[in-house]
């Protein structure tokens, strides 16, 4: 099924959770924020939120520096 990930079309399998998506993208779960359809998703629910056809997902990684 298709979702929009950071503004681009992206295909995922039915039943994919946010945690599974992040893992497949090789993004560490630490220092990451996810927005689903304009709502922030709490980190504690990443493994419970199942993506739906047409979802708009924004993933932001926090990178420190100085």
C-alpha positions in Angstrom: 0.0 0.0 0.0 1.2 3.6 -0.5 1.8 6.3 2.0 3.6 9.6 1.8 6.9 9.7 3.7 8.6 13.0 4.2 6.7 14.4 1.1 7.5 11.4 -1.2 5.4 8.4 -2.2 6.6 5.3 -0.4 5.2 1.7 -0.5 4.8 -0.4 2.7 3.2 -3.7 3.4 -0.2 -3.9 5.1 0.2 -4.2 8.9 3.4 -2.1 9.0 3.8 -0.2 12.2 5.6 3.1 12.7 8.3 1.2 14.6 8.7 -1.3 11.7 8.9 1.5 9.2 11.6 3.3 11.2 13.5 0.1 11.6 13.3 -0.6 7.8 14.7 2.8 7.1 17.7 2.1 9.4 16.8 5.1 11.6 17.7 4.8 15.3 14.6 5.1 17.5 16.6 7.5 19.8 16.2 11.2 18.9 13.4 10.8 16.4 10.0 12.4 16.1 7.1 11.2 14.0 4.1 13.0 12.7 1.2 11.0 11.2 -1.5 13.0 9.4 -0.5 16.2 11.1 -0.5 14.7 14.6 2.6 13.9 16.7 2.9 10.2 17.5 4.3 9.4 21.0 7.4 7.2 21.0 5.7 4.8 23.3 3.1 4.0 20.7 5.4 3.5 17.7 4.9 -0.3 17.8 1.1 0.0 18.2 0.3 2.5 15.4 -0.4 0.6 12.2 0.0 2.6 9.0 -3.0 3.0 6.8 -3.3 3.6 3.0 -2.7 7.3 2.2 -1.1 8.2 5.6 1.2 11.2 5.5 4.2 10.4 7.7 6.9 12.9 8.6 10.0 11.6 10.3 12.5 14.0 11.9 15.8 13.1 13.4 17.5 15.2 15.9 21.2 15.7 15.3 23.4 17.4 17.8 26.4 19.4 17.0 28.3 22.5 18.0 
